[in-house]
Amino acid sequence: RGSGGLVPRRAWAAPTVLRPIGVLAMSGFIQEARSIDDCLRLAAEGLSFPWNVRRRTVGVSDALLRRSSADIAAPEPYPPFTRSLRDGYAVCHAATTGASESSPAFLKFAGEVVMGAAPPFCIAPDEAALIPTGGMMPEGADAVVMTENAASSDGWVEVRASVQRGENLALESEEIKRSDVLIRRGDVIGCSAPGLLCALGISEVEVMDMRIGVISTGDEVVPADARSVPAGAIRDADTYIVQSILKKYGEASKSYGIAPDDWPALEARAHEAMAECDVVIISGGSSVGARDNTARLIESVGDPGLLIRGINMTPGKPTLIGGSVKDGKLMIGLPGHPLSCVVSTVFVVLPLLDAMCGGGGGAGKYVKLPLASDVQGRTGPDEFIPARLEDGGVRPLAAKSGYISAMMGADGFIRLRPDTETLRAGETAEVWLW
């Protein structure tokens, strides 16, 4: 894909897994599948992640919710100078030892610190200078006495409280040292980052310019803006599910519309997307049925082709993963049912994109919270149950794989590991938060 503007790719080693993971019977039914963690690891190894990803330079404001293409380090310390955290008087702390309301210390008034300028004077041990919040500390001073504990009159400052060295100060480089890494390669630049970057003089950053295409499949699927829907048909929700989750976690994407359950039509639509994109995500066409063309499509893209056919998770079991190392193409087939599509996007697509980019953490975070009500599960697969935070705990929400509204009131998912069958109210659950 050319060398200009690319993040260097790690040298590729032949993957140890070149066959689809899973034992298949007739009609592509998945009899056996590996755990989600194993599948993600095997896919990343088989596709030799991380890959080259296009990059471009953008202004800080345009970098919001984009992935950084490199570590961003502080070019200077912060604070850039030692400054006061309070309105008061800059002093040498030793001169205030023992000072109190009944026995104040008296110091000579040395002048006033002006905001936005370095003080033109130094502080002797028996002197004090008026200083505003944020003002630069004059040389010789090592603490600030707050205004309410001091008073100035006739060239003298009456100090009625003692202070310790460094009290009421923000020291130079106390928060950030020069060369500290602020944002790591692959991290999503969140809303808290632009202000910090600008405070350190960083007005432009390089972000990853990954291109992702999304295709919905199915003869029963009609466009979301269809005014009338034929009997037995449904409007396309999966495209918008996938795109909205991707956008939240730093990835722009393009919809390539709806492909019918027809091999030539799907192949043509997928080739159009592959010609323009690094990642192609196809929803539907990955479950049981004679018209399962998504697996066939991923098998055809090159080496290694289809790596994962089915994951031991619910919902989302019939997820497919594969691609071409040579061409730098990642392909993922998602189940068509809305909740299954959400779970597979969150727990498969996002971690794979993170690994592809060389990121360090995927999306969201896990916390441990007490259950507000029982959770019924079954041993064997990883189970993901929509859940809502409630009074310091978490409450599971009733949902089936075909539900469309299950995530509307959810703050995340309860994850039941394969060895967990049932959790009772009050027990601690593993919760993934949006």
ZIRAMO-V458184 format. One line per field, one symbol per residue. phi: phi as a letter, one per 20 degrees, with the letter a starting at -180 (. if undefined). burial: 1 if it has 9 or more other ideal C-beta (glycine too) atoms within 8 Angstrom, else 0. Layout:
# ZIRAMO-V458184
phi->???
burial->???
This chain:
# ZIRAMO-V458184
phi->.ndfmdfgefgedgfedddgepdddflmfeebbeffffffffffffelfedfcgbbecfgfeegmdefebfddffbfbffbfceebfrcfbegffdgnfbgebfddcffepceefnbffecddegdcbcfbegnffffgnecacefgfdbbdalncdeddbecegnfmcdfgmfecegmffecegnffeefeegfffffdnedccecfdfdcdccecpfeecgfeffcdfgndcffdfgffffffgffdncebcedmddffbggfffffffffffdceccdddnmddfqfdfdffffffefpeemedccocfbbfogeedcaqcfgemcdccddfefgffffffffecffffffffenfdbmcmbecdcfeebfcecbfpefdccgbcfblnccdfdfacfefddgefdeercedefgeddbdegnfedeceef
burial->00000110100000101101110100010100111101110111111111111110010100111111100101001110011101011111101100110001101111101000001000110011111100111101111111001101000111111110001111001001000011111111100011011101010011110111111111001100000000001011111111101111111011110111110011101101110011111111110000011111111011011111111111111111111110011111111111111111111111111111111000110100111100101000111111111000111110101010010001011111010100100000111110
